[in-house]
Amino acid sequence: MSAATRSSSPHRVAIELGDRSYPIDVGAGLLGDAATWSSTPAATCALIVTNDTVAPLYGERLAAMLRQRYRDVHTVVLPDGEEHKDWQTLNRIFDALLQHGCDRKTVLFALGGGVVGDMAGFAAASYMRGVPFVQVPTTLLAQVDSSVGGKTAINHPLGKNMIGAFYQPRQVICDLDTLQTLPARELSAGLAEVIKYGPISDLEFLSWIEANVDALMAREPAALSHAVVRSCEIKAWVVGQDERESGLRAILNFGHTFGHAIEAGLGYGEWLHGEAVGCGMVMAARLSQRLGGVDESFVERLTTLIRRAGLPVQGPQLGAARYLELMRVDKKAEAGEIRFVVIDRPGHATVRGAPDALVREVIEQCCRQ
């Protein structure tokens, strides 16, 4: 595919999963277009799951559109932040479903970022053993990553996303206009998940990001459109090959093993997920270099791009022992061995173990003051 920037006109990307296939619609103005919602699952009742940051911006707009299709439209507003991605907050969704007498055909609409999408998806997977849901991501991170592919979860104090289910949405609707209200820090966090696709899968896309990172930071619509669509295309292809992360899909976690340790070690919410992943990619690239997959210039190239995107490139000093302890709880760990996504050659990634002593050296190098 050409690296030329796309127009911001609507695009559709398909997730091919047999009878669970679904479209990802990307474009401006989708939220207020009645045609957007004409193919959502039929039902009497809809529940919007959102948070107290997004609800004032887009909650009523979505509710107004859904009232044209559903007789009863309810909303549950959750507290915003990764620190609320837990059982207590999840139960607020179940409370709303039960209080409104929602049946097994009720459709959940996840309006917000990755936390909202993960929790709404997990609730949909669990309520009455499964009800349909639609992802309406309003952050860059959610549009390019967490809303796509059906991974739903909540956090546990000992590990991120350790309790959840694979459960696919019926549709993903990415309105690019919502990115214009995104705080700058959240935009940068989303760019981490855009950047990751380059070193693991598409060097042409990596070069495009380097050439257009300033345009992305400035929220230029055509640049955002291309970034979201290309990211979704790559993720759709990977998920279509390996829905339940038994092999190939694990490469999408590049930077996440280190990143999740940062989030858990600092306390959820201290760093945004994308900030931790950005820094985690620097650490994973350094580990890749120490294992012979890439050279020093590639590590510096990726580090420079991550820095330009407004993301941290130096890890917090949790101590190497603490990092290792937290990473052993990672979902990719096997029999206590930490498994890392590393670049074995530019544009290609694999999952493998690494000696603790080497990992300690990388952590200490990447976390120096």
N, C-alpha and C positions, 0 to 999 in steps of 0.2 A: 504494500500500500504506500502511496506517496506520502511524504512527510509534509506536504503543503498543508497549511492551515485550512480547516474546513470553514464553510459558512456557518452561521448560527441558526440556520433553518432546521426544522425538526429532522431527527434521524431515529431509526429504529434498529436495535441490535437484538438478535434472537438468542436465547439460551436454549440449546437443544438437549432436552432430557426426556424424550419420548412423550408419554402422556402427561408429563409434568413440565413440559416446555412452556416458556412465557416470554413476552417481549419486554425490552427496556426502551422506553421512549425518552429521548433527550431533545430538549428545545426550549426556547423562550416562550413565556406566556401560556404554558400548558395548564397551570393551576386554574386559570379562569376561563378555560375553553371547554364548553360542554362536551365537545367531541372526545376530549381526553378520557372522560369518565363513562362513555357509552358502552365500553366493553368490559367494565369491571364486573365481578361476579354478581349474579342476580340474588336478591334476598329482600327481606322486609326491613331488616335492621342493620345499621352500620355503627361502629364505634370508632371514633378518632382517638388515637393515643398520641399525645404530644407532650410538650413540657412548658414550663412557665416562661421560657424565653421565646419560643416559637409561637405559642398559642396567640399572643396579642398581635403578632405579625400576619399570620396566615390561617389561624384556626377557623375564624368565621368565614373566610373566603372559601375554604374547602367545604365547610359544613353547608354553605349555601348551594354549592355545586352538587353535593351528595343528596340534598333534599329533593332535587329534581329526579332522583333515581331510587331513593329509599324512603319508605314511609316514616321510619323512626331513625333519627341521627343523634347519637349521644357523643359526648366528649369526656375523656379523663385526662387531667393535666397533672403531669408528674414533675417533681423537682428536677432541675437541670444539673447535670454533672455526673462524671464517671463514678464518683463516690456514692451515688444513689442507685447504681446498677446492682441491686441486691434483692433478696427475698422479700423484704418489707415493701419495697417499691413495686415489685412484680405483683404482690398481692393486691395493690390498689387497682390494677387492671382487672383481676379476677373479681374483686368486690364490685366494680362497675358493671361487669358482665352479668353477674348474678343479681344485683339489685335491679337492673333493668329487664330481667327475665330474658336475656338473650339466648336464642336457640342455636342449634348446631350449624345453621346456615348463615349466622351473623358474620358480617365481613369486618375485619379489623383494618384500619388504615393507619400506618405508622408515619406520622408527620413530624419530622425532626432529623436529628443526626444519628450517628451510629448507636448511641445508647438507647434511644427511643426505638430504633429499628430492631435491635437485638432483643429488647424486652418485649415489644409487641409481637415479634415473631415467635418467641418462646411461649408467650401466653397463647398465641393462636395454635401452636403445636400441641399445647397441653389442654386447653379448654374443651371439654366434651370429647377429648382424644383427637381434636383437630378441627379447626374451622379455617376458612379461607382468609388470607390477608394480602394487602397491597402495600408496597413500599412507596412512600412519597418523601424521598430524602431531600433535606434542605441545606446540607453542608457538602462541601467538596469531598471530604473524606468519605461520607456515606454514598455520594453519587458514584464515585469511582471504585468503591471497594465494598463497604460493609452491607450495603443494600442488595448486593448481587451475589447469588450463590447459595442462599439458604442456610448459612451458619447463624444460629441464634443461641444466646447464652446470657447468663448473669455471672458476676464475679464472686469469688470466695476470698476471704482475707488471705488465704495461703496461695492463691493463684488466680490469674485472670481468665475469664471465659471457661471455667472448669466445669460448669453445670449448664447443660443446654441440650439442643437437639438440631439435627439437620432437618430443615423444613422450608420448602421453597415457597416464595410468594407467587401469586397469580399474575402479578404485573409490577413493574417498577417504573415510576414516573418521575423523571428528573427535570424539574423546571429550572433552567439556568438563571432566571431572574432572581430566584431566592438567594443566589450567591452574592448578589449586590448588597445584601444586608448583613452579610457574614462579617464578624469582627476579623481584623487583620491577622490576629494570632490563630484563629480557626482556619483561615484561608491557608496560611503557611502549613498548618497541621495536615490539611488535605493534600497539599503538594507532596508531602512525604510519600503518600500512597500512590500518587501519580508517578513520581520519580522511580519507585521500586520496580515498575514494569520494564524500564529500560535495561538495567544491568542483568536482569534474569531472563529476558525474552526478546527484546527488540532494540538493538543498538541504534537503528535509524530514529526510533522514537526518543531515545536518550539524547541524541544530537538535536532533535527538534526541541526538546524541553530546554536544553542549554541555550538555544537560539531564541527561545520565546519565554524564558522565565520572567523577564521584566513585564512582558505583556500579560502573563498570567497574574502576576502580583498586582498589576493595574486593572485586572478584571475585564480585559478586553473580550467582548462576547465571542468573537470567532475563535480566539485562542482557547478560551474555556470550553467551547463546544468541541474542538478537536481533542483536547486533553481528556474530557469526560468520555467521548465516544470511543477513542482509541483504547483507553483504559478498560472500558466495558467490553470491547471486542476481545482484548487479550484475556480478561478474566472469564468471559463467556466461553472461549475456546478451551481454557484450562478446566473449568468446571464441567463442561460437556464431556471431557475425557475422564475426569476423576471427581465425581460429585462428592464423595465422602472422605476425601483426603487420605486415600490409602497409598498414594504414591505421588504422582505429578503435582497435584494441587498444593502440596506442602511447600512448593517453591514460592507460593504467594506470601509466605511468612518470612520472606527475606527481611532481616533486621528485627523481627518480632521476638525472637527468643531473648535477645539482649534487652529489647524495648519493654517487653512484659516484666522483666526483672526490675527495670528502672521504675516502672509504674507501681509495682507491688512494694518495692523497697522504700520508695519515697512516700507511699500512701496514695491511693487512687485519687486523681484529680489534681495533684500537685503539678505534674506535667501532663499536658494533653497527650492523648494516645499517639497522634501524629508526630509530636515532638520527640517522644520516646522512640518511635520507630525510626525517625530521621537519624537520631544519634545511634540507634541500634544498627542501622545500615552502615555507618562509618565503622563500627566495631566488627560487623560481619565482613565488610570488605577487607579490613585489616587481617582478620582471621583467614580469609580467602587468600590473601597475599602470602601469609606465613605458610599456607598449605600448598602454595605453588600454582594457584589457579589464575591469578592476575599479578601484574607487576605494580611497582610503587606508583608509577604515573597514573594508572587506572584508579588506585585508591585516592590519590590527590584530586583527580578529575571529579570523582563522585563526591568527595568531601567538599570541594569548592562549590559544586552545584547545590548541595544540601545547605551550605552556609548562605548562598545567594537567595535561597528560598526562605530565609529567615528562621532557620531551624538550628537547634543546638548541635554541635559536632563534638562536644566533650562531655563524657558521662559524669554523673554525680559520684562522689566518692563514698560508695556504700561499703567498700572493701571487697576484694576478690572472693573471699570465702562466702560472703553474703550473696553476691551475684550467683555463684555456683549453687548455693543452697536453693535459691529461688528458681534457677533454671532447671533444676532437677524435677520440679513440679510441672514443667512445661508439658503440654499435651503430646509433643513429639518425642519426649524422653521414652526410652525403652529399657526396662530392667535397671533403672537408675542411671543409664547412660544418657547424657545430654546429646541431642541431635540438632545440628545446626544447618540452616540453609546457607550454603556458600556458593560463590561463583567459581566454577571449575574452568571456565573460559569466558571471556567477555560476551555477554548476551546469552549465557546458558548457566543454569544453576542446578545444584543437586543437594541432597540431604545426607549428611554424614556425621559421624562422631569426630571428636578431636581430643587429644590428651589434655587432662586438667592443667598440667603445667604450662602448656602452650596457651590455653584459654586464659589462665591467670596473667601471663605476660601481656596478652592483648588487652585485657581489662586494665591492667596497671598503665599500659602505654596510652590508652584512650581516655583515662580518667585522671591524668596528671593535672595538677594545678598550673 
